[in-house]
Amino acid sequence: MEMNIVLMGALVGLLVGLTGVGGAALLTPLLVFLGIQPTVAVATDLFYNSITKLFGSIQHVRQKTVNVTLVKHLAMGSVPSAVFAIVLLRFYPPLQGYQDAIIKHSLGIVLIVVALLSLAKVWISPNKTNSIQDKSLTDKKGLSILIGVLLGFIVGLTSIGSGSLFALAMMFFYRLKAAELVGTDIVHAFLLVSAAGLMHAGFGNIDYLLAFNLLVGSVPGVLLGSSLSARVPAKPLRTVMAAIILISGIKLAGLNIL
């Protein structure tokens, strides 16, 4: 057991429990900065995320806080799109030699977007609804699949966004209760990261020992963070976390503005 990886997992889990900020947005860049090959970092994070989201999915299914129809529509677009992204990098000749570089820069760009959206979510709380939210899920099936295709490709490429980006899309385009939004987001994310993780497993990209050490630290970290979250001011902490993610994204994207 590598204690430095266990401790890193514990730190990420603690911060996720405290702030609700997506674990992938914290963990994947950390792994890359530690010298883990970007392809392996993404693959391992997807596998790690699949296990953690499995338990959350089971709980939400039991609570009946999952919009199954919306999960199906999103997954119809996201799962094939994520698989396509992984296969494209693996087998499309012009991209094969640049796989790690493409993942690293894409990771940076997505982190910047996630950080800015997280800041907006923390400090801007619009209560207005829009006309799209009033439409039925049947009327929005095409839109749901399209959202899945676009965001699923990003997740397949970077491992980031299965929770954060889809949650923001659901908040904007669908009228869901808070518990239903969380449950739907987690169950869909489980299907998405599991499919992407299985693809990477087939290509031998997952470091299972690394994932195990991360899980050993992150599970108690999340539990501790969740128990402390009520005592810690959320807005300042989430702002700091978004700023850290933003800086990580800028560095990974290779932007010379810092």
Secondary structure in CASP SS format (residue, H / E / C, confidence):
PFRMAT SS
TARGET T0000
AUTHOR 0000-0000-0000
METHOD secondary structure of the structure
MODEL  1
M C 1.00
E C 1.00
M H 1.00
N H 1.00
I H 1.00
V H 1.00
L H 1.00
M H 1.00
G H 1.00
A H 1.00
L H 1.00
V H 1.00
G H 1.00
L H 1.00
L H 1.00
V H 1.00
G H 1.00
L H 1.00
T H 1.00
G C 1.00
V C 1.00
G C 1.00
G H 1.00
A H 1.00
A H 1.00
L H 1.00
L H 1.00
T H 1.00
P H 1.00
L H 1.00
L H 1.00
V H 1.00
F H 1.00
L C 1.00
G C 1.00
I C 1.00
Q C 1.00
P H 1.00
T H 1.00
V H 1.00
A H 1.00
V H 1.00
A H 1.00
T H 1.00
D H 1.00
L H 1.00
F H 1.00
Y H 1.00
N H 1.00
S H 1.00
I H 1.00
T H 1.00
K H 1.00
L H 1.00
F H 1.00
G H 1.00
S H 1.00
I H 1.00
Q H 1.00
H H 1.00
V H 1.00
R H 1.00
Q H 1.00
K C 1.00
T C 1.00
V C 1.00
N C 1.00
V H 1.00
T H 1.00
L H 1.00
V H 1.00
K H 1.00
H H 1.00
L H 1.00
A H 1.00
M H 1.00
G H 1.00
S H 1.00
V H 1.00
P H 1.00
S H 1.00
A H 1.00
V H 1.00
F H 1.00
A H 1.00
I H 1.00
V H 1.00
L H 1.00
L H 1.00
R H 1.00
F H 1.00
Y C 1.00
P H 1.00
P H 1.00
L H 1.00
Q H 1.00
G C 1.00
Y C 1.00
Q H 1.00
D H 1.00
A H 1.00
I H 1.00
I H 1.00
K H 1.00
H H 1.00
S H 1.00
L H 1.00
G H 1.00
I H 1.00
V H 1.00
L H 1.00
I H 1.00
V H 1.00
V H 1.00
A H 1.00
L H 1.00
L H 1.00
S H 1.00
L H 1.00
A H 1.00
K H 1.00
V H 1.00
W H 1.00
I C 1.00
S C 1.00
P C 1.00
N C 1.00
K C 1.00
T C 1.00
N C 1.00
S H 1.00
I H 1.00
Q H 1.00
D H 1.00
K C 1.00
S C 1.00
L C 1.00
T C 1.00
D C 1.00
K C 1.00
K H 1.00
G H 1.00
L H 1.00
S H 1.00
I H 1.00
L H 1.00
I H 1.00
G H 1.00
V H 1.00
L H 1.00
L H 1.00
G H 1.00
F H 1.00
I H 1.00
V H 1.00
G H 1.00
L H 1.00
T H 1.00
S C 1.00
I C 1.00
G C 1.00
S C 1.00
G C 1.00
S H 1.00
L H 1.00
F H 1.00
A H 1.00
L H 1.00
A H 1.00
M H 1.00
M H 1.00
F H 1.00
F H 1.00
Y C 1.00
R C 1.00
L C 1.00
K C 1.00
A H 1.00
A H 1.00
E H 1.00
L H 1.00
V H 1.00
G H 1.00
T H 1.00
D H 1.00
I H 1.00
V H 1.00
H H 1.00
A H 1.00
F H 1.00
L H 1.00
L H 1.00
V H 1.00
S H 1.00
A H 1.00
A H 1.00
G H 1.00
L H 1.00
M H 1.00
H H 1.00
A H 1.00
G H 1.00
F C 1.00
G C 1.00
N C 1.00
I C 1.00
D C 1.00
Y H 1.00
L H 1.00
L H 1.00
A H 1.00
F H 1.00
N H 1.00
L H 1.00
L H 1.00
V H 1.00
G H 1.00
S H 1.00
V H 1.00
P H 1.00
G H 1.00
V H 1.00
L H 1.00
L H 1.00
G H 1.00
S H 1.00
S H 1.00
L H 1.00
S H 1.00
A H 1.00
R H 1.00
V C 1.00
P C 1.00
A H 1.00
K H 1.00
P H 1.00
L H 1.00
R H 1.00
T H 1.00
V H 1.00
M H 1.00
A H 1.00
A H 1.00
I H 1.00
I H 1.00
L H 1.00
I H 1.00
S H 1.00
G H 1.00
I H 1.00
K H 1.00
L H 1.00
A H 1.00
G C 1.00
L C 1.00
N C 1.00
I C 1.00
L C 1.00
END
